[in-house]
Amino acid sequence: MVECSVVIVNWNTRDCLEGCLRSVFGNLAGIAAEVIVVDNGSSDGSVEMVRRDFSSVRLITNPQNLGFSKAINQGIRVCQGSAILLLNSDIVLGKQAVPLMLRILQQHAQAAALACQLRNPDNSVQFFCRRFPVLLTALFQNTFLERLFPRNRVLDAYYMRQWQHDDFRVVEQPPACCLLVRKGIFDKVGLFDERMFLFFSDVDLCLRIKQARYSIYFSPHVQAVHYHGVATRRLLAADPGAERIWHKDRFTYYRKHFGFAAVLCIKAVMILDFSLRLAESLRLRLQGKLPAGTLRRQCALFTVILS
């Protein structure tokens, strides 16, 4: 019987993936486990590296980048373990991370999932747990309202700025980059929502877990290093307009959980915000102080908001 299935989604992060896999296999001594890598059409030799150096890995290869949500679901569907460890390829697990997470999950029958403490390469703590976003969150986040009121209560609550991620507790929304989930939970609440390509599908999953009256726990006693945003930065480098994916996925999330009127409200604030930004960018462009590409990227994002 497989105790733990590890699922990793990869897109052009060969070196990170290699480090991730080495840390995974270094954690599996004495554990009946399987490791599944879903590759989203990488062109950097990731697939060849896995086949050459990690022959025991079950490798699923997609001909193109299908996005995180579809790829992670591909992996989850073939899992045989009673617990599934969801990992980003930019994660390096700490010593004994997997056995500790499995033990904690077994000790807390009410827990649907368990998140660990994430650290930067310099060993500082990453503060990535969030509360669920509400309508006001979207109205303040990255808009002129946040610039006017940078220490507002709305975002202080959302980012959990008063918590140092240093105690064991129930949390609402940890990132899915290192999340141990009971397999049976997916049978109850469903898989990741594939309408969200890359962002917010983990937020949506956590919300559905809470709505089903299950809990997600956070443990600072289990740690992993997170080389945050490697694949996202490469996506932006390959397609500077890819930032629009974040906006599209956020609109999808808010439409699903708050309704069409909420999305219209968010867009109204964002249109005003982007109008102010575009006016300033145009002024700088006319003065020769802003690259043309930056202005084009802002215009492309503006069309997403208007759509």
ABEGO torsion letter per residue (X at the ends): XBABBBBBBBBGBAAAAAAAAAAAAAAABGBBBBBBBBBBGBAAGAAAAAAAABAABBBBBBABBAEAAAAAAAAAAABABABBBBBBAABBBBBGAAAAAAAAAAABAABABBBBBBBBAAGBBBBABBBBBBAAAAAABGBAAAAABAABAAAAAAAGAABAGABBBBBABBBAABBBBBAAAAAAAEBBBAABAABGAAAAAAAAAAAAGBBBBBBAABBBBBBBGAAAAAAAAABAAAAAAAAAAAAAAAAAAAEAAAAAAAAAAAAAAAAAAAAAAAAAAAAGABBAAAAAAAAAAAAAAAX
